Amino acid sequence: MYPPPMIPYDWSPEQALAVVDWLEMLCEGIYEIHGLAIAEAREQAYQEQLRDERQLPLPLFPFYNDDPF
């Protein structure tokens, strides 16, 4: 994963809004072209995460001490 981009603190509200509008248009364009593939990839990643979570070993005795009872 890449580090988050550096966002300038000195943008005016108009500049920030222009960037947000552009990003929304970019996302819409990407989903128009690749929406089905993105949905399938997200579903696959979700299913893999569920499978991995189900395979986590659960300890029968999570605490260990030397007490006999």
Secondary structure, DSSP 8 states (H G I E B T S, - for coil): --------TT--HHHHHHHHHHHHHHHHHHHHHHHHHHHHHHHHHHHHHHHHHHT----SS----S---
